[in-house]
Every structure is written in C-alpha cells, then in structure tokens.
Amino acid sequence: PATPVLPKVIGMSAPAHLWKARIGEVGSDGVTARRIFADLSASGTSQMPLIREAIADGMMPVLSYKVPDPAKLANGDYDPWLATLKSLTIMLE
C-alpha cells in the first residue's frame, strides 16, 4: 500500500499589517500556527486581537515576548501582566 502523505504543518510570522498580504503570497494551505510577538511593557491585552484572529483562522497562536528588563521579570514585576494574559487566554477555550 502507498504511504499516506501527511499534510504540511507550517508556522509563519509577519507584521500584523502585512499578515493578509503574506498569507496571500504563500497560500494558507498548511499554515497552522501564527507567531505573535509581544512586548511585556505593553498591557496584557495588547495582543489579544491578533490571538483571537489566529484562533478564528484555525491557527495556533505562538506568543513570543521581548522582556524589557530581565531583572524585573526575575523579581516578579511582570506577574500581574502575565496573570491578565493567562486569564484572557483561558476564556478563549
């Protein structure tokens, strides 16, 4: 018997304002994850529109963070921000 062909599983990243154009260039077949860059200096809700859009498009949002001050992270200064994001993402289930 023939070996089944598995679908491609691809993640992609593009600036939010270019996302639709990039998907149009490469096609959405197989793009199952969207990488979203976030900055801990913004609010915990700043990337929620992009997270919701990725989920609505059937993609897994992959969040990447740039930590402005690693010492503050180690001291727990970003814990409230992360707690806000956690509670918002739990509500998406």
C-alpha positions in Angstrom: 0.0 0.0 0.0 1.0 3.6 -0.6 2.4 5.6 2.2 -0.1 8.2 3.3 1.0 11.8 2.6 0.9 13.9 5.8 -0.2 17.5 5.4 2.4 20.1 5.9 2.4 21.8 9.3 3.9 25.3 9.0 4.1 28.3 11.3 4.5 31.8 10.0 5.2 35.2 11.3 4.6 38.6 9.7 3.9 42.1 11.0 0.2 42.4 11.7 -0.4 45.0 9.0 1.2 42.6 6.4 -0.3 39.3 7.6 -3.1 39.1 5.0 -0.7 40.0 2.2 1.9 37.4 3.3 -0.8 34.7 3.5 -1.9 35.7 0.0 1.6 35.3 -1.3 2.3 31.8 0.2 -1.3 30.5 0.5 -2.9 29.3 3.7 -2.6 25.6 3.0 -0.7 24.0 5.8 -0.2 27.3 7.8 -1.4 26.1 11.2 0.4 28.4 13.5 0.9 32.2 13.7 3.8 33.6 15.7 2.8 36.7 17.5 5.5 39.0 19.0 4.5 40.8 22.2 6.3 43.2 24.5 5.9 43.0 28.2 6.0 46.8 28.5 2.5 46.9 26.9 -0.7 45.8 28.6 -1.6 42.1 28.9 -4.4 42.7 26.5 -2.4 44.4 23.7 -2.0 41.2 21.5 -5.5 39.7 22.2 -6.9 40.9 18.8 -4.2 39.0 17.0 -4.6 36.0 19.2 -8.3 35.9 18.6 -7.7 36.3 14.8 -5.3 33.4 14.7 -7.7 31.2 16.6 -10.6 32.2 14.3 -8.5 31.3 11.3 -7.9 27.9 12.8 -4.3 28.5 13.7 -2.5 28.0 17.0 -1.1 31.4 18.2 2.5 31.1 19.3 3.4 34.0 21.6 6.9 35.4 21.8 7.9 38.0 24.3 10.7 40.6 24.5 11.4 41.3 28.1 12.5 44.9 28.5 14.1 44.3 31.9 15.1 40.7 32.9 15.7 41.8 36.5 12.1 43.0 36.8 11.0 39.6 35.3 13.1 37.8 37.9 11.6 39.9 40.7 8.0 39.2 39.6 7.2 42.7 38.4 5.6 41.3 35.3 3.4 38.8 37.2 0.3 40.9 37.1 0.7 41.4 33.3 1.1 37.6 32.8 -1.8 36.8 35.1 -4.0 39.1 33.0 -2.9 37.4 29.8 -3.4 34.0 31.4 -7.0 34.8 32.4 -7.8 36.2 29.0 -6.4 33.2 27.1 -8.3 30.7 29.4 -11.5 32.4 28.4 -10.7 31.7 24.7 -11.2 27.9 25.3 
